[in-house]
Amino acid sequence: MLALARGAAQEGLKLCSMALEEYRRKRDARRTPEPVPEGDPAPGTDNRFVIQEHHARRLHWDVRLERDGVLASWAVPKGLPPEPGVVRLAVRTEDHPIEYLKFSGEIPAGEYGGGSMTIWDAGTYETEKWNRREVIVRMAGRRAQGRYVFIRTEREGEKNSWLLQRSDPAPDREPLPRDARPTVATPGSLPVGHWLQVGFGGRRVIVRVDGGRARYTDADGGEVDGPAGLGPALGATPVLLDAELLPTGELWIGDVLHLDGRDTAPLPFRDRRALLEGLPLAGPHWRLAPVFPDGDDAVIAAVREQGLPSVVAKDPDAPYDSAWVEVLGRTRPPPAATRAKLTNPDKVLYPLTGTTKSDVLAHYLAVAEVMLPHLADRPVTMVRWPDGVERSSFFEKDVSRHAPSWIRTARVDTPGGRSESADFPLIDDVDGLAWAANLAALELHVPQWRIGPRGGHHPPDLVVFDLDPGEGTTVVDCARVAERIADHLAADGLVAYPRTSGGKGMQLYLPVTVTRPEQTSEFVKALAEEMAAETPRQVIAVMNKARRRGRVFVDWSQNNPHKTTIASYSLRGRARPTVATPVTWDEVRAARKPEDLTFTLDDLPARLAEHGDLLSPLFTDTQRLPRRG
C-alpha cells in the first residue's frame, strides 16, 4: 500500500518540489561552507531524512525529506510537535541537495541563513501520502519517531505555509504542564541531613520552555519578563523549571518539574538535581543555584558572610512538593553602582544571536575579576561596532575628547597614525569595562607591555606566539602547531599558556623578563623560522598572505611594541559573540574540530567556575628567554 501511494504521488511531488536553481541562487559557494553541487540531482532511495537545529536570526528546525534526488524542506519555528494535539507552523523552503543530509557548521553572517546549524536527528522514513496539499510520513530516527502530517494552508499570500502535527500517540510521554506554581519554603531551623541550596532573594518563577521559547510566570500565575536567550539555549527540549528571578534580570535555577515529556516532580531531589546538571544551563543571565549536599552550619555562615539572604534546605530523598525549609541569612546589600550609564540597553549588537548591549555589559561584568588583571596598566585600543557586528566598525585609540574624567589615560606614541601620539584609555576597574561596553567597544586590544606609575613604558612582560590559520586551515591546525611550539619551549625549560583568539586562530603566552624590547620579537621570529624550515608545508614565518594557503602563520611581529593582540576574555566582533578564552593543554591536544576551541559569552560562566583564570600564571611565573639561532 505504501509503495502504491508513493508511486501515485510522483506527479504531485514534481509539482510541489522546488528546483535546486533557487537553492544555488541564494548561496555563494565561495562564502558558505554549505554544499553547492553543480550537477543535476540523481535519484536516491527516497527514504532518508534529517532535522537540523538552525540558530539563524531566529531559532528554528529544518525538516528535510529525501525525494526525487533532492531534500524537500520545511522550516519549523518550534520544532516537531511532541505529541498529538499540538499543531505547529511549517514553512516550505527551497529544495536542498542530498549532500545536506550530513551538513552541520557555521554559515557566515550576511549569507542566506547565516548562523550555526547542527544535526538534531537523522534517520529513515516511509511515505503514506504525498501531494500538493498533504504529506504524511512515518519517521524512524533517534528522536523523531512517529507519524507526522504536513497540511498546506490556503491563506492568501502565504503559499508556502503549512501546518505540522503528530497523528499517533507518543509512547511514555506526557504534555508539558501549563498551570504549575513554585513550591514555597517555610522559615525554620536547619534540618539534619538536608541539602542546602543558596537563595538570592529574587522573585520565585516557573520557567516553561517549549519549542525553543521560554515563558516566565510568578507564584500567582502572572506572566513576567525573563532572560530571552534561555529558550534557544535549551533548543527543542521541553522543560519546566523552578527558579529565582532577580531585579537585575539574572535567573538562578533551582529545580526541575518536567523534562522532555517526563514528570520529574515525584523524583527525589538528588535525581532532579542530576537532571538539571545535565542540561545546558550556564548562560550569560542564567545558571544553576549552588547546592551543598549534607550542608551544615558552615554553609550558613558562608552565606551570611557573602551577604546572601538565605539558604533553602531540601530533603534529597523527597519529591518536589515536599516541605522546604528556608534558613535565613541577612539582607543582601545592593550591588555596587557603576559610574558609567548604559544607553540603549536593548540595542541588538549581534543580530544572529539577539545579543544586546545589556548582554555585552553583563559579560564584561561577569568576567571582570579575571579580565581586569590582564588589562591593568596596558593602553587599550578599542574596536567599536555602534550599529552591531553586521555594520561597519572603527578602531579608537585617542579618547581625549570624550572619556569621562574618571577614566585614566596614557599618552602613547602612534607611528604611522594621524598624529604622533594619542591618549589611550587604561581600563583598571569595573567602571571602565562598563564605559567601554556602553560605547559598543566589543573588542579590547592591548600590547605586551605596561605603563609605569609615572607614565613611562616598561619593557615587555609577555611573549606572544600569534597563530594565524591561512586559507584552508582552521584553529585545529593552529592547535597542532601550538603543541610543537610547546615542545620546543619545553626543551628550553619554558612553559607557555594557550588561549583562543575568539576568531580563527589562537595565541600562546609566556611571562618573561627582558632587558631589551626587541628580545621578544627576536626570540619568537627565530623559533618561527626554525619550525617553518622543519615543516614548510605546515608552518610559515613570513607575512605574505598569498603564501599562507594551507599553512599556519606564526606571527612573531605581534611582539612589536607598537602592535596589540586581543585581550583575554574580550568579545570579538564576529557573527556570534565569541570570546578570547584561555584553554587547557588537554583541550588543545584533544581538539579535532573548530567547535572544540570556540567559546561564546554563554560558555564563560561555567568555564570560570570550573577553571578560574587559566592565565593567572602570567602574573607570577616569570621566565627568562634563552638565545636562539
C-alpha positions as CSV (number, residue, x, y, z in Angstrom):
1,M,0.0,0.0,0.0
2,L,2.8,2.4,0.9
3,A,4.6,1.6,-2.4
4,L,1.4,2.3,-4.4
5,A,0.8,5.6,-2.6
6,R,4.4,6.6,-3.2
7,G,4.2,5.7,-6.9
8,A,0.9,7.5,-7.4
9,A,2.4,10.7,-5.8
10,Q,5.3,11.2,-8.1
11,E,3.5,13.7,-10.3
12,G,2.3,15.6,-7.2
13,L,5.9,15.7,-5.9
14,K,7.2,17.2,-9.1
15,L,4.5,20.0,-8.9
16,C,5.3,20.9,-5.3
17,S,9.1,20.4,-5.3
18,M,11.3,23.4,-5.9
19,A,14.3,23.2,-8.2
20,L,17.9,23.4,-6.9
21,E,18.3,26.5,-9.0
22,E,16.7,28.5,-6.3
23,Y,19.0,26.9,-3.7
24,R,22.0,27.9,-5.8
25,R,20.8,31.4,-6.5
26,K,20.6,32.1,-2.7
27,R,24.1,30.9,-2.0
28,D,27.7,31.9,-2.9
29,A,29.8,28.7,-2.9
30,R,32.9,30.9,-2.2
31,R,31.5,32.2,1.0
32,T,29.4,29.5,2.6
33,P,30.5,26.0,3.8
34,E,27.2,24.5,2.6
35,P,27.3,22.1,-0.2
36,V,26.5,23.7,-3.6
37,P,26.6,21.0,-6.2
38,E,26.6,21.9,-9.8
39,G,25.1,18.8,-11.4
40,D,21.6,17.7,-11.8
41,P,20.0,15.7,-8.8
42,A,20.4,12.0,-9.1
43,P,17.6,9.6,-8.0
44,G,18.1,8.2,-4.5
45,T,16.4,5.9,-2.0
46,D,13.7,8.5,-1.2
47,N,13.6,7.3,2.4
48,R,16.1,9.4,4.4
49,F,15.5,12.5,6.5
50,V,17.5,15.0,8.5
51,I,16.3,17.6,11.0
52,Q,18.7,20.4,11.6
53,E,18.6,22.8,14.6
54,H,19.3,26.2,13.0
55,H,20.3,29.2,15.1
56,A,19.8,31.8,12.5
57,R,18.2,35.2,13.1
58,R,15.5,33.2,14.8
59,L,15.9,29.7,16.1
60,H,14.0,27.1,14.1
61,W,14.3,23.5,12.9
62,D,14.7,22.5,9.3
63,V,12.9,19.2,8.4
64,R,14.3,17.7,5.2
65,L,12.8,14.6,3.5
66,E,14.7,12.9,0.6
67,R,12.5,13.0,-2.6
68,D,13.4,12.6,-6.2
69,G,17.1,13.3,-5.7
70,V,16.7,16.4,-3.5
71,L,15.6,17.2,0.1
72,A,12.1,18.7,0.3
73,S,12.5,21.2,3.2
74,W,10.3,22.9,5.8
75,A,11.4,25.4,8.4
76,V,9.6,24.7,11.6
77,P,10.0,27.6,14.1
78,K,9.1,25.5,17.2
79,G,10.3,22.1,16.1
80,L,8.4,18.8,15.7
81,P,5.2,18.6,17.7
82,P,6.0,16.3,20.6
83,E,2.5,14.8,21.0
84,P,-0.9,14.7,19.3
85,G,-3.0,17.8,19.6
86,V,0.0,20.2,19.2
87,V,-0.1,22.0,15.8
88,R,3.0,23.9,14.6
89,L,3.7,26.1,11.7
90,A,6.0,24.8,9.0
91,V,7.2,27.0,6.1
92,R,8.1,25.3,2.9
93,T,11.6,26.4,1.7
94,E,13.6,25.7,-1.3
95,D,14.7,22.1,-2.0
96,H,18.2,21.3,-0.8
97,P,20.8,19.0,-2.3
98,I,21.2,15.4,-0.9
99,E,24.6,16.4,0.5
100,Y,22.8,18.4,3.1
101,L,21.8,15.2,4.9
102,K,25.2,15.4,6.6
103,F,25.8,19.1,6.8
104,S,26.5,21.0,10.0
105,G,28.5,24.1,10.6
106,E,28.6,27.8,10.8
107,I,27.0,29.8,7.9
108,P,28.7,33.2,7.8
109,A,26.8,36.3,8.9
110,G,25.4,38.1,5.9
111,E,24.9,34.9,3.9
112,Y,21.5,33.4,3.4
113,G,20.5,31.5,6.6
114,G,23.6,32.8,8.4
115,G,24.1,31.1,11.8
116,S,25.0,27.9,13.5
117,M,23.5,24.6,12.2
118,T,23.7,21.2,13.9
119,I,22.1,17.9,13.1
120,W,19.3,17.4,15.7
121,D,18.2,14.0,14.3
122,A,18.5,11.8,11.2
123,G,17.1,8.5,10.1
124,T,14.7,7.0,7.6
125,Y,11.0,7.5,6.8
126,E,8.1,5.9,5.0
127,T,5.7,7.8,2.8
128,E,2.0,7.3,3.3
129,K,0.8,10.2,1.3
130,W,2.5,13.0,-0.8
131,N,0.7,15.5,-2.9
132,R,0.5,19.3,-3.3
133,R,-1.8,19.7,-0.2
134,E,-0.8,17.0,2.2
135,V,2.3,15.0,3.1
136,I,2.1,12.1,5.6
137,V,5.3,10.3,6.7
138,R,6.3,7.9,9.4
139,M,9.8,8.8,10.8
140,A,12.2,6.4,12.4
141,G,15.0,8.4,13.9
142,R,16.6,8.5,17.3
143,R,14.4,11.4,18.4
144,A,11.8,11.7,15.7
145,Q,9.7,8.6,15.8
146,G,6.1,8.6,14.8
147,R,3.6,9.6,12.2
148,Y,3.7,13.3,11.1
149,V,1.2,15.1,8.9
150,F,2.1,18.3,6.9
151,I,-1.0,20.1,5.7
152,R,-0.8,23.1,3.3
153,T,-2.9,26.1,4.3
154,E,-4.9,28.1,1.9
155,R,-4.2,31.6,3.3
156,E,-3.9,34.3,0.7
157,G,-0.4,35.4,0.1
158,E,1.1,32.5,2.1
159,K,1.5,29.8,-0.5
160,N,4.4,28.2,1.5
161,S,2.7,28.0,4.9
162,W,1.9,24.5,6.1
163,L,0.7,23.1,9.4
164,L,2.5,20.2,11.1
165,Q,1.1,17.8,13.6
166,R,1.8,14.4,15.1
167,S,-1.1,12.0,14.5
168,D,-0.2,8.9,16.5
169,P,0.2,8.6,20.3
170,A,3.6,9.5,21.8
171,P,4.5,6.5,23.9
172,D,5.5,7.1,27.5
173,R,5.3,10.9,27.1
174,E,3.2,13.5,29.0
175,P,2.5,17.0,27.8
176,L,4.2,19.9,29.4
177,P,2.0,21.3,32.3
178,R,0.6,24.9,31.9
179,D,-0.5,25.7,35.4
180,A,2.4,24.9,37.7
181,R,3.3,27.0,40.7
182,P,6.6,27.2,42.6
183,T,6.9,25.5,45.9
184,V,7.2,27.9,48.8
185,A,9.7,27.3,51.6
186,T,8.8,27.8,55.2
187,P,11.2,29.7,57.5
188,G,12.8,27.4,60.2
189,S,15.9,26.0,61.7
190,L,18.4,23.8,59.8
191,P,17.2,20.2,59.4
192,V,19.6,17.4,59.7
193,G,20.8,15.6,56.6
194,H,19.2,18.1,54.1
195,W,20.9,19.5,51.1
196,L,21.3,23.3,51.1
197,Q,20.5,25.5,48.1
198,V,21.6,29.1,48.1
199,G,18.8,31.6,47.9
200,F,19.3,35.1,46.3
201,G,16.1,36.9,47.4
202,G,14.6,37.1,43.9
203,R,11.0,36.5,42.7
204,R,10.1,32.8,42.5
205,V,9.1,31.9,39.0
206,I,8.2,28.9,36.9
207,V,10.0,28.8,33.5
208,R,8.2,26.9,30.8
209,V,10.4,26.2,27.8
210,D,8.8,24.7,24.7
211,G,9.9,24.9,21.1
212,G,12.9,26.9,22.0
213,R,10.8,29.7,23.6
214,A,10.8,30.5,27.3
215,R,7.7,31.8,29.3
216,Y,8.1,33.0,32.9
217,T,5.2,33.0,35.4
218,D,5.3,34.1,39.1
219,A,3.7,32.4,42.1
220,D,0.3,33.9,41.2
221,G,0.5,32.6,37.6
222,G,1.1,36.1,36.1
223,E,3.5,36.3,33.2
224,V,6.7,38.2,33.9
225,D,9.8,39.2,31.7
226,G,12.8,37.0,31.9
227,P,16.1,36.3,30.0
228,A,15.3,35.9,26.3
229,G,18.2,33.6,25.5
230,L,17.3,30.7,27.7
231,G,14.8,29.2,25.3
232,P,17.2,28.9,22.3
233,A,19.9,27.6,24.6
234,L,17.6,24.6,25.5
235,G,16.6,24.1,21.9
236,A,13.8,21.5,21.3
237,T,13.9,20.2,24.9
238,P,10.6,20.9,26.6
239,V,11.2,21.6,30.3
240,L,9.6,23.2,33.3
241,L,12.0,24.8,35.8
242,D,11.7,26.4,39.2
243,A,13.9,29.5,39.5
244,E,14.6,32.8,41.2
245,L,14.4,35.9,39.0
246,L,16.4,38.9,40.4
247,P,15.6,42.5,39.6
248,T,18.8,42.7,37.5
249,G,17.4,40.0,35.2
250,E,19.7,37.2,36.5
251,L,18.0,33.8,36.8
252,W,19.1,31.2,39.3
253,I,17.6,27.8,38.5
254,G,17.0,25.5,41.5
255,D,14.7,22.7,40.4
256,V,13.0,20.8,37.5
257,L,9.4,19.7,37.5
258,H,9.1,18.3,34.0
259,L,11.7,17.3,31.4
260,D,11.3,16.1,27.8
261,G,7.9,14.5,28.3
262,R,8.5,13.1,31.7
263,D,7.0,14.3,35.0
264,T,10.1,14.7,37.2
265,A,8.4,16.3,40.3
266,P,7.9,12.9,42.0
267,L,11.6,12.1,41.8
268,P,13.8,12.6,44.8
269,F,15.7,16.0,44.8
270,R,19.1,14.3,44.3
271,D,17.8,12.8,41.0
272,R,16.2,16.1,39.9
273,R,19.4,17.9,40.6
274,A,21.4,15.4,38.5
275,L,18.9,16.0,35.6
276,L,19.4,19.8,36.0
277,E,23.2,19.4,35.8
278,G,22.9,17.5,32.6
279,L,21.2,20.5,30.9
280,P,22.9,23.4,29.2
281,L,22.1,25.9,31.9
282,A,25.2,28.1,32.2
283,G,24.4,31.3,30.3
284,P,25.1,35.0,30.5
285,H,22.0,35.6,32.6
286,W,21.0,32.2,33.9
287,R,22.8,29.4,35.9
288,L,22.2,26.8,38.5
289,A,21.7,27.9,42.1
290,P,24.6,26.4,44.1
291,V,23.7,23.3,46.1
292,F,25.7,21.8,49.0
293,P,24.9,18.1,49.8
294,D,24.8,17.4,53.5
295,G,25.3,21.1,54.3
296,D,25.9,22.3,57.8
297,D,26.3,25.5,59.8
298,A,29.5,26.3,58.0
299,V,27.5,26.8,54.8
300,I,25.0,29.0,56.6
301,A,28.0,31.0,57.9
302,A,29.5,31.4,54.5
303,V,26.2,32.5,53.1
304,R,25.9,35.2,55.8
305,E,29.5,36.2,55.2
306,Q,28.6,36.8,51.5
307,G,25.6,38.8,52.5
308,L,23.1,36.5,50.7
309,P,19.6,36.4,52.0
310,S,19.1,32.7,52.8
311,V,19.6,29.0,52.0
312,V,16.8,26.6,51.3
313,A,17.1,23.1,52.9
314,K,15.7,20.3,50.8
315,D,15.4,16.6,51.6
316,P,17.5,14.8,49.0
317,D,15.1,11.9,49.0
318,A,11.8,13.8,48.8
319,P,9.7,14.9,45.8
320,Y,9.3,18.4,44.6
321,D,6.2,19.3,46.6
322,S,7.7,18.2,49.9
323,A,8.3,20.7,52.8
324,W,11.3,23.0,52.1
325,V,12.8,25.0,54.9
326,E,14.2,28.5,54.5
327,V,17.1,29.2,56.8
328,L,17.5,33.0,56.9
329,G,20.8,34.8,56.4
330,R,20.8,38.6,56.2
331,T,19.6,41.2,53.8
332,R,21.7,41.2,50.7
333,P,23.5,44.5,50.1
334,P,22.6,46.3,46.9
335,P,25.1,45.8,44.0
336,A,27.7,48.5,43.7
337,A,26.6,51.1,41.2
338,T,28.8,51.8,38.2
339,R,29.6,55.4,37.2
340,A,29.0,54.5,33.5
341,K,25.5,54.8,32.3
342,L,24.2,52.3,29.8
343,T,22.2,53.8,27.0
344,N,20.0,51.8,24.6
345,P,20.4,48.6,26.7
346,D,18.1,46.6,24.4
347,K,20.0,47.6,21.2
348,V,21.0,44.3,19.4
349,L,24.7,44.2,18.6
350,Y,24.8,40.6,17.4
351,P,21.7,40.1,15.2
352,L,22.4,36.4,14.7
353,T,22.0,35.6,18.4
354,G,20.0,38.6,19.5
355,T,22.8,39.6,21.9
356,T,22.1,43.2,23.2
357,K,24.3,45.9,24.6
358,S,23.0,44.9,28.0
359,D,24.2,41.4,27.4
360,V,27.6,42.7,26.4
361,L,27.8,44.7,29.7
362,A,26.7,41.6,31.6
363,H,29.5,39.6,30.0
364,Y,32.2,42.1,31.0
365,L,30.9,42.4,34.5
366,A,30.8,38.6,34.8
367,V,34.5,38.3,33.7
368,A,35.7,41.5,35.3
369,E,37.5,39.8,38.2
370,V,39.7,37.7,35.8
371,M,39.9,40.1,32.9
372,L,41.0,43.3,34.7
373,P,44.4,42.0,35.8
374,H,45.2,41.3,32.1
375,L,44.2,44.9,31.2
376,A,45.8,46.6,34.1
377,D,48.2,49.4,33.1
378,R,48.0,48.4,29.4
379,P,46.9,51.1,26.9
380,V,43.7,49.8,25.3
381,T,42.8,50.0,21.6
382,M,39.0,49.7,21.3
383,V,37.2,48.4,18.2
384,R,33.6,49.7,18.3
385,W,30.5,48.5,16.5
386,P,27.9,51.2,17.3
387,D,25.4,49.6,14.9
388,G,26.1,46.0,15.6
389,V,28.5,43.5,14.0
390,E,26.7,43.4,10.7
391,R,27.6,47.1,10.2
392,S,30.9,48.9,10.0
393,S,33.3,49.2,12.9
394,F,36.2,51.5,13.7
395,F,39.3,51.5,15.8
396,E,39.6,54.1,18.6
397,K,42.8,54.8,20.4
398,D,42.6,58.5,21.3
399,V,39.7,59.1,23.8
400,S,40.9,62.5,25.0
401,R,37.7,64.2,23.5
402,H,35.1,62.1,25.2
403,A,36.4,60.0,28.0
404,P,35.0,60.9,31.4
405,S,37.3,62.4,34.0
406,W,37.4,59.1,36.0
407,I,38.9,57.1,33.0
408,R,42.7,57.1,33.4
409,T,44.6,57.7,30.1
410,A,48.2,57.3,28.9
411,R,49.9,59.2,26.1
412,V,51.5,56.7,23.7
413,D,53.4,57.3,20.5
414,T,51.5,56.2,17.4
415,P,54.0,56.0,14.5
416,G,52.1,56.0,11.2
417,G,49.0,57.3,12.8
418,R,47.0,60.5,12.3
419,S,49.1,62.2,15.0
420,E,52.4,61.5,16.6
421,S,50.8,60.3,19.9
422,A,47.4,59.6,21.3
423,D,45.7,59.4,24.8
424,F,44.8,55.7,25.2
425,P,42.4,54.6,27.8
426,L,43.6,52.5,30.7
427,I,40.8,50.2,31.9
428,D,41.5,49.4,35.6
429,D,38.1,48.7,37.1
430,V,34.5,47.7,36.5
431,D,33.5,51.2,35.7
432,G,36.0,51.2,32.8
433,L,34.6,48.0,31.4
434,A,31.0,49.4,31.7
435,W,32.1,52.5,29.9
436,A,33.7,50.5,27.1
437,A,30.5,48.3,26.8
438,N,28.3,51.4,26.5
439,L,30.5,52.5,23.6
440,A,29.8,49.1,21.9
441,A,33.6,48.5,22.2
442,L,33.2,44.8,21.7
443,E,36.9,44.2,21.2
444,L,39.6,45.4,23.6
445,H,43.2,45.1,22.3
446,V,46.4,45.5,24.4
447,P,50.2,45.4,23.9
448,Q,52.6,43.1,25.6
449,W,53.9,45.8,27.9
450,R,52.6,48.0,30.7
451,I,52.6,51.7,31.6
452,G,54.7,52.6,34.6
453,P,53.5,54.7,37.6
454,R,54.9,57.9,36.0
455,G,53.6,57.2,32.5
456,G,56.8,55.6,31.2
457,H,56.8,52.4,29.2
458,H,58.0,49.2,30.9
459,P,59.8,46.6,28.8
460,P,57.6,43.8,27.5
461,D,56.5,41.4,30.2
462,L,54.8,38.9,27.8
463,V,55.9,36.9,24.8
464,V,53.1,36.0,22.4
465,F,53.0,33.4,19.6
466,D,50.2,34.5,17.5
467,L,49.0,31.6,15.3
468,D,47.0,32.7,12.3
469,P,45.5,30.0,10.1
470,G,45.9,30.5,6.4
471,E,43.1,29.7,3.8
472,G,42.2,26.1,4.0
473,T,43.2,25.7,7.7
474,T,41.4,26.2,11.0
475,V,42.1,26.6,14.7
476,V,42.6,22.9,14.8
477,D,45.7,23.2,12.6
478,C,46.8,26.0,15.0
479,A,46.4,23.6,17.9
480,R,48.8,21.1,16.2
481,V,51.4,23.9,15.7
482,A,50.9,25.0,19.3
483,E,51.8,21.6,20.5
484,R,55.0,21.7,18.6
485,I,55.8,25.1,19.9
486,A,55.2,23.9,23.4
487,D,57.7,21.0,22.8
488,H,60.4,23.4,21.5
489,L,59.8,25.7,24.5
490,A,60.0,22.8,26.9
491,A,63.4,21.9,25.6
492,D,64.5,25.4,26.6
493,G,62.9,25.0,30.1
494,L,60.0,27.3,29.2
495,V,56.2,26.9,29.7
496,A,53.6,28.6,27.5
497,Y,49.9,29.1,28.3
498,P,47.4,28.7,25.5
499,R,44.3,30.8,24.6
500,T,41.9,31.0,21.7
501,S,41.7,34.3,19.8
502,G,37.9,34.2,19.7
503,G,38.3,34.3,16.0
504,K,40.0,31.7,13.7
505,G,43.3,31.4,15.5
506,M,44.9,31.1,18.9
507,Q,47.8,32.5,21.0
508,L,50.4,31.2,23.3
509,Y,51.8,33.4,26.1
510,L,54.9,33.3,28.2
511,P,55.5,35.7,31.1
512,V,59.1,37.0,30.7
513,T,61.7,39.4,32.0
514,V,63.8,41.1,29.3
515,T,66.3,44.0,29.2
516,R,65.7,45.0,25.6
517,P,62.2,45.4,24.0
518,E,63.5,43.7,20.8
519,Q,64.2,40.4,22.6
520,T,60.7,39.1,22.5
521,S,60.3,39.6,18.7
522,E,63.7,38.2,18.1
523,F,63.0,35.1,20.1
524,V,59.6,34.3,18.5
525,K,60.9,35.0,15.0
526,A,63.9,32.7,15.4
527,L,61.6,29.8,16.6
528,A,59.0,30.5,13.9
529,E,61.7,30.3,11.2
530,E,63.1,27.2,12.7
531,M,59.7,25.5,12.6
532,A,59.0,26.7,9.1
533,A,62.2,25.2,8.0
534,E,61.4,21.9,9.6
535,T,57.8,21.6,8.2
536,P,57.4,24.2,5.4
537,R,54.1,22.6,4.3
538,Q,52.5,23.3,7.7
539,V,54.2,26.4,9.1
540,I,55.1,29.8,7.6
541,A,57.0,32.6,9.2
542,V,56.6,35.4,6.6
543,M,53.7,37.8,6.3
544,N,52.9,37.2,2.6
545,K,49.3,36.2,2.6
546,A,49.5,34.6,-0.8
547,R,51.9,32.1,0.6
548,R,49.9,31.2,3.7
549,R,47.3,28.9,2.0
550,G,47.2,25.6,3.7
551,R,49.6,26.7,6.4
552,V,49.7,28.3,9.8
553,F,51.4,31.7,10.1
554,V,53.4,32.1,13.3
555,D,53.1,35.9,13.5
556,W,56.2,37.0,15.5
557,S,55.6,40.6,14.7
558,Q,52.8,40.9,17.3
559,N,55.6,41.3,19.8
560,N,56.4,44.7,18.3
561,P,55.8,47.3,21.0
562,H,53.5,49.2,18.6
563,K,51.2,46.2,18.0
564,T,48.4,44.8,20.0
565,T,46.6,41.5,20.4
566,I,43.0,40.9,21.6
567,A,42.8,41.0,25.4
568,S,41.9,37.8,27.2
569,Y,38.2,37.5,27.9
570,S,37.4,40.1,25.3
571,L,34.4,39.6,23.0
572,R,35.0,39.5,19.2
573,G,33.1,41.3,16.6
574,R,32.0,38.2,14.8
575,A,28.6,36.8,13.8
576,R,28.3,35.2,17.2
577,P,29.6,36.7,20.5
578,T,32.8,34.6,20.7
579,V,35.3,35.3,23.4
580,A,39.1,35.2,23.5
581,T,39.2,32.3,26.0
582,P,42.1,30.7,27.9
583,V,42.2,26.9,27.5
584,T,44.0,23.9,29.0
585,W,46.6,22.0,27.1
586,D,44.4,18.9,27.4
587,E,41.8,20.9,25.4
588,V,44.4,21.9,22.8
589,R,45.6,18.3,22.3
590,A,42.0,16.9,22.2
591,A,40.8,19.5,19.6
592,R,39.6,17.8,16.4
593,K,37.1,20.3,15.0
594,P,36.9,24.1,15.3
595,E,33.9,23.9,17.7
596,D,36.2,22.3,20.2
597,L,38.1,25.6,20.6
598,T,35.2,28.0,20.1
599,F,33.6,29.7,23.1
600,T,30.9,32.3,23.3
601,L,29.9,34.5,26.2
602,D,27.4,31.9,27.2
603,D,30.2,29.4,27.9
604,L,32.3,31.7,30.1
605,P,30.5,31.5,33.5
606,A,30.7,27.7,33.6
607,R,34.4,27.7,32.5
608,L,35.3,30.3,35.1
609,A,33.5,28.3,37.8
610,E,35.5,25.2,36.7
611,H,38.9,26.6,35.9
612,G,39.2,30.1,37.2
613,D,41.7,32.1,35.3
614,L,43.9,29.7,33.4
615,L,46.3,32.5,32.5
616,S,46.9,33.6,36.1
617,P,50.5,32.1,36.0
618,L,51.3,35.0,33.6
619,F,51.4,37.2,36.8
620,T,53.7,35.0,38.8
621,D,55.8,32.5,36.8
622,T,58.2,34.9,35.1
623,Q,60.7,33.2,32.8
624,R,64.0,34.3,31.1
625,L,64.4,33.8,27.3
626,P,67.4,31.9,26.0
627,R,69.2,32.9,22.9
628,R,68.1,31.1,19.7
629,G,69.9,30.7,16.4
